[in-house]
Amino acid sequence: MQYAVMLEPLPAEEKMPGFFYAHVPSLGLTTHGLGVEGALEAACDLVVLWNDEKRANGQSVAAPSEAILTTLEVG
């Protein structure tokens, strides 16, 4: 299955330069990792664990949903 992942750099006040958040909107999950590759790897690991836990508890695994990312000009 392919899940959409949104990446964004951690804010400067987090004092973790080079780290990115990885959001998986269809599952409501967020993790982080060093660089884009680290964040994607962390997201993949989290989704696998999440889905395994769901299956182990007899729950259905959420199907990936389409995601659209855009920007919004405010002000």
Backbone as a ProteinNet text record, in pm:
[ID]
protein_1_A
[PRIMARY]
MQYAVMLEPLPAEEKMPGFFYAHVPSLGLTTHGLGVEGALEAACDLVVLWNDEKRANGQSVAAPSEAILTTLEVG
[TERTIARY]
83.3	0	87.5	38.8	110.4	30.3	95.4	33.9	98.5	18.1	71.5	142.5	255.5	332.6	364.7	335.1	368.9	490	590.7	713.3	724.5	773.4	803	917.8	1007	1119.4	1069.9	1137	1104.3	1137	1056.3	1083.6	1217.6	1278.2	1409.2	1407.8	1295.9	1290.9	1297.6	1279.1	1293.8	1440.6	1529.3	1674.6	1718.9	1659.3	1695.6	1717.3	1824.2	1845	1858.7	1798.1	1805.5	1697.5	1615.2	1508.8	1379.8	1300.9	1173.6	1063.3	944.5	824	776.9	720.5	656.6	514.7	416.7	275.6	213.2	137.4	62.3	-85.4	-141.8	-275.9	-385.5	-382.4	-491.4	-496.6	-386	-382.5	-376.1	-357.2	-345.6	-217	-110.8	17.2	120.3	207.6	319.7	442.1	555.5	682.8	787.4	914	1018.1	1146.5	1237.3	1366.1	1463.8	1590.3	1696.5	1695	1673.6	1666	1538.3	1518.4	1399.4	1399.3	1511.8	1518.6	1492.6	1547.7	1525.1	1380	1315.8	1174.5	1087.7	1119.3	1042.7	1061.1	1182.4	1208.1	1130.7	1130.6	1056.5	906.6	856.1	714	679.6	764	740.9	737.5	834	838.1	712.3	668.6	550.9	424.4	409.2	291.2	287.9	401.7	407.5	366.5	422.1	387.3	239.8	189	48.3	-43.3	-14.4	-97.1	-86	33.1	51.1	-29.5	-27.9	-102.5	-252.9	-299.6	-441.4	-481.3	-402	-432.1	-429.5	-332	-318.5	-440	-506.8	-625.1	-755.5	-744.9	-863.7	-930.9	-859.5	-915.9	-873.4	-951.7	-916.5	-809.9	-732.2	-627	-687.2	-666.6	-720.2	-654.9	-737.9	-686.6	-624.7	-520.9	-461.9	-565.3	-557.5	-646.6	-564.7	-629.3	-560.6	-534.4	-422.5	-388.1	-350.5	-392	-355.5	-284.3	-168.8	-93.4	-85.1	-118.3	-111.2	-67.1	-49.4	-15.6	-130.5	-133.2	-238.4	-176.1	-205.1	-155.5	-251.7	-202	-285.6	-231.7	-321.4	-282.3	-244.1
-117.8	0	123.7	226.9	353.5	457.8	520.3	624.3	758.5	862.8	997	1040.3	1106.1	1157.1	1303.3	1389.2	1530.2	1555.9	1618.5	1647.7	1797.4	1833.4	1973.6	1978.7	2075.8	2087.1	2123.9	2069.9	2106.8	2254.2	2324	2465.9	2484.4	2598.5	2628.5	2614.5	2650.3	2642.5	2499.1	2401.4	2260.9	2223.9	2305.6	2286.1	2147.7	2106.9	1981.7	2009.9	2085.1	2122.9	2000.1	2008.8	1899.8	1794.4	1804.9	1707.1	1753.1	1655.5	1682	1603.5	1666.5	1593.2	1517.4	1400.9	1323.9	1293.6	1352.8	1335.2	1236.1	1139.8	1045.1	1078.2	1167.5	1219.9	1113.7	1013.4	915.7	829.7	826.2	748.1	837.7	965.9	1056.9	1036.7	996.8	968.9	1075	1104.2	1195.4	1140.4	1148.8	1109.5	1208	1181.5	1269.8	1190.6	1249	1186.1	1287.5	1247.9	1335.4	1336.7	1453.2	1467.2	1406	1427.1	1374.4	1222.2	1161.4	1014.4	956.3	1018.6	970.8	983.6	1093.5	1112.7	1011.8	985.6	886.3	746.3	713.9	583	568	672	668.9	654.1	724.1	713.8	573.3	514.2	377.3	280.1	291	203.9	220.6	345	372.1	314.7	330.6	277.9	125.8	61.3	-84.8	-129.4	-66.6	-101.3	-75.1	38	75	-29.6	-64.7	-163.7	-301.8	-341.5	-470.1	-475.4	-366.3	-359.4	-368.5	-299.4	-306.8	-450.7	-515.6	-654.6	-747.9	-729.1	-814.4	-802.5	-688.4	-665.4	-689.4	-751.2	-783.9	-663.6	-553.1	-432.1	-422.1	-351.1	-333.9	-225.5	-239.9	-142.7	-37.6	88.1	196.8	197.5	210.2	219.4	356.5	362.6	492.5	581.8	710.9	804.4	900.7	958.4	1056.7	1182.4	1241.7	1365.9	1472.5	1592.7	1707.5	1806.6	1850.1	1948.2	2077.1	2185.2	2315.6	2417.7	2539.2	2647.9	2748.3	2828.2	2926	3059.5	3161.3	3296.7	3364	3405.5	3468.9	3609.1	3704.6	3840.2	3917.2
0	0	0	-64.1	-66.9	10.3	106.5	187.7	154.5	147.9	128.3	256.8	241	354.9	327.4	424.1	414	503.6	448.5	523.3	548.5	667.1	695.9	796.3	779.3	872.7	1012.2	1113.3	1250.6	1270.4	1350	1376.1	1448	1426.8	1486.3	1637.6	1702	1848.3	1901.2	1814.9	1855.9	1873.7	1819.6	1830.5	1780.7	1669.2	1603.7	1454.7	1421.1	1280.9	1191.8	1075.7	979.4	996.2	1101.8	1124.3	1057.7	1013.4	949	1017.9	1026.9	1063.8	940.9	962.8	856.8	903.1	834.1	868.1	769.9	820.9	737.5	760.9	679.7	706.7	714.6	627.9	625.9	751.7	826.4	950.8	1074.4	1054.2	1167.6	1245.7	1177.5	1243.6	1208.5	1304.1	1282.2	1353.3	1286.9	1345.1	1293.9	1318.8	1268.3	1246.2	1168.8	1142.9	1089.4	1086.5	1038.1	885.9	829	683.9	628.1	500.5	433.7	439.6	409.6	410	548.5	651.4	787.7	829	788.8	821.2	747.4	620.1	544.1	600.7	641.3	701.9	832.9	914.6	1041.1	1014.7	912.5	877.7	832.1	750.6	702.9	820.3	908.9	1026.8	1111.4	1131	1212.6	1148.6	1017.9	948.5	956.4	938.4	948.4	1089	1191.2	1329.9	1358.5	1312.3	1331.9	1269.1	1143.2	1073.8	1137.5	1179	1247.2	1376.4	1451.7	1577.4	1551	1448.4	1411.9	1378.7	1294.7	1255.8	1376.8	1465.4	1583.7	1675	1671.3	1754.3	1678.9	1560.5	1483.1	1419.9	1410	1350.4	1204.1	1126.4	986.4	972.5	869.1	837.8	746.1	780	698.7	561.5	460.8	324.5	303.2	223.3	193.4	125.4	152.4	85.7	2.3	-96.1	-179.6	-98.7	-119.6	-49.3	-149.6	-122.9	-205.4	-114.2	-156.7	-79.2	-160.4	-97.3	-162.7	-59.6	-103.1	-11.5	-9.9	93.7	111.5	147.3	70.7	99	195.4	309.9	411.5	439.5	448.5	484.8	367.8
[MASK]
+++++++++++++++++++++++++++++++++++++++++++++++++++++++++++++++++++++++++++

